[in-house]
Amino acid sequence: MSAPANETLLAVRDLKAWFDSSAGPIRAVDGISFDVRRGECFALLGESGCGKSMTALAIMQLLPPQARSNVAGQVLLGSQDLLDLPEVRMRDVRGGRIGMIFQEPMTSLNPVMSIGAQIGESMKKHKDSRGAKARSEILQLLNDVGISDPERRVNEYPHQLSGGMMQRVLIAMTLAGEPELLIADEPTTALDVTIQAQILDLLQRLQSDRQMALMLITHDLGVVAEMADHVAVMYAGHIVEQMPRAIFFEDPRHPYTRKLFASVPSQTKRRGRLAVIEGAVPSLAQVFTACRFTDRCDYAWQVCRETAPRWIEVAAGHGVRCHLQDPQVKRPAESPERVQRAEKFSEPLENDQVLVKVKDLKVYFPVRKGLFQRTVGYVHAVDGLSLELRRGRTLALVGESGCGKTTAGKAILQLLKPSGGSVRYREAELTRFGHRALRPYRRDLQFIFQDPYAAMNPRMLVRDIIEEGMAAQAVGGDRQARGMRIEELLMQVGLAPGSQRRYPHEFSGGQRQRICIARALAVQPKVIVCDEPTSALDVSVQAQILNLLKGLQDELGLSYLFITHNISVVEYLAHAVAVMYLGRIVEQGTVDEVLGSPRHPYTQALLSAVPCLERDRRREIIRLRGDLPSPVNPPDGCYFHPRCPRVMPRCRTSYPGPTPLSKTARVHCHLYAPFPASG
């Protein structure tokens, strides 16, 4: 007889995991307690560095050596305390009763073993399944996780698979041991929304079919809205609030939880500043005697700075660690709330001038094979892209990974040489210029890269990083004048002037991105291409960067080409949207036109897959068939037709031209052709 669905499967009690360091113990996990019930999804939510992943590693006893001797508390799987088990017995638990999906699938898979061999290894260990029986079970697992043609894929290697397929293989490996509990650490962070929707749907289906418990570690509120039954919010090593999902979205009590919601960008907030959580997570090398959120809290008063709050049950199943909710703590007569400035951004004029006009842009990369490296084909990375970027406005370029967004951005700025087409900046045709002739235009056209750390020389001081472009373009006067300008730039992006004497590794991810923005601003540009500048940031840090970009646009009249797959960011920041698929734009228009009333089947599928906090705004997810086709050999006719749910015979033979939908919107789709589609 199966166990009841509400039975507690995993009980964590006062779990601590400290690291030894020269500054003293680092309290990464500092006394947390929670339950995960059979058949439910328990979400552990919080910013980077708050201890979420360390909690999972402590449960699995996978912590590094400097922390293993400093683990205390209880981790009860049923009646067995996992912290009491020796390593040899934990190996049977890992991959057996508990499975774990790590954040980065490429580093979790063995690159020299086939997919089938890696799944078979887990099966042999935990089920002693071998030979033809094991192969049959492996093929069934691959089929269960939605991998097409498992007979062929079972012999392939990780590098032959897409990111979404690698994540599915990891799930198959984890399921091979038939776990009772699956721990998923940010399983969709690096995935596009369409692939993310598939993975989340898969996890929900497997959880339901197997009555498996799921512990989901994430910082994405949309994923929590789609998946969680219970939510725990973690901050600075301990849990500050815990409740059922419905209460989490309707009545959160802790100021930190409320600020997370207020930081999420959306179309309704586009005219104003997003709420931000000022400051940073406190150092975990200290002994905490007061509330850990005090320095960043809008409601903190004297008692918060002197006494650590106790855990308060405010309702059934809803607990919070906050003096505001404690009936035994006397609140001050006057509200201590700090109110952030309610700044409004201005909207640019509709008819501002076109700064950049791109027409039929192509970027092809040769595919070479053989001893003599003969060209045997081309990667059609960008295959006829046309768009306009207006002064003081933001055009968002959205689409799945591999569709050519970043390549297009680099080609527009001539960081990659186009294979064809036109890129006009004001009256200048940039594609005709060589490196020397382009130098005067580099000042006006800047690029902010996705990975700020990789975009900076780690051996250079921040001052030198920012000054490098100024010196090359002879901007800012002499060295002393440039130094003053650098101080102004750092303050403009929210960093202290003293930051210029530090190295990139001394900053957080959000601070590094601010340095990259300061470097771009140093030469006084007119156009900035932003390539996923917030994709790796927590929602609170993302809000700071979006406020900064929007404020700079308001102040300086900057134009942005914003490359992203985050639709909520597009809703907040962009004025116009272009949707890209396999090197071509399939639909473009204003934000209201494209996001409010999408016409192309690909745009509709893309938007339907976006997790949404508001239940009344959720769309039924449109499932796309297969994966993005190879840009080496794009399909005949419409590039989207092999995956399109509304495909017609005509779509397989001819690529649709542009169909105007309004003065600002157009779509490339035979469904909207100006004459009746035959067949």
Salt bridges, closest charged atoms under 4 A:
GLU7 OE1 - ARG38 NE 3.20
ASP30 OD2 - ARG292 NH2 2.63
ASP35 OD1 - ARG13 NH2 2.77
GLU40 OE1 - HIS230 ND1 2.84
GLU47 OE1 - ARG296 NH1 3.27
GLU87 OE2 - ARG91 NE 3.53
GLU87 OE2 - ARG94 NH1 2.91
ASP92 OD1 - LYS125 NZ 3.48
ASP128 OD1 - ARG130 NH2 2.98
GLU137 OE1 - LYS127 NZ 3.62
ASP149 OD2 - ARG152 NE 2.89
GLU151 OE1 - ARG135 NH2 3.45
GLU156 OE2 - ARG152 NH1 2.93
GLU156 OE1 - ARG153 NH1 2.77
GLU178 OE2 - LYS127 NZ 3.35
GLU180 OE1 - ARG38 NH1 3.39
GLU180 OE2 - ARG97 NE 2.61
GLU186 OE2 - HIS219 ND1 2.98
ASP201 OD1 - ARG623 NH2 3.42
GLU241 OE2 - HIS318 NE2 2.68
ASP251 OD2 - ARG253 NE 3.10
ASP298 OD2 - LYS259 NZ 2.74
ASP326 OD2 - ARG310 NE 2.87
GLU343 OE1 - ARG273 NH1 3.60
GLU343 OE1 - ARG341 NH1 2.90
GLU347 OE2 - ARG271 NE 3.94
GLU347 OE1 - HIS575 NE2 3.74
ASP360 OD2 - LYS362 NZ 2.85
ASP383 OD2 - ARG584 NH2 3.38
GLU388 OE2 - LYS357 NZ 3.83
GLU388 OE1 - ARG390 NH2 3.45
GLU400 OE1 - ARG643 NH1 3.19
GLU427 OE1 - ARG424 NH2 3.99
GLU429 OE1 - ARG424 NH1 3.86
ASP444 OD1 - LYS526 NZ 3.99
GLU467 OE1 - ARG463 NE 3.76
GLU467 OE1 - ARG479 NH1 2.63
GLU467 OE2 - ARG482 NE 2.91
GLU488 OE1 - ARG485 NH1 3.64
GLU532 OE2 - HIS565 ND1 3.03
ASP538 OD1 - HIS219 ND1 3.83
GLU571 OE2 - ARG617 NH2 2.91
GLU614 OE1 - ARG617 NH1 3.64
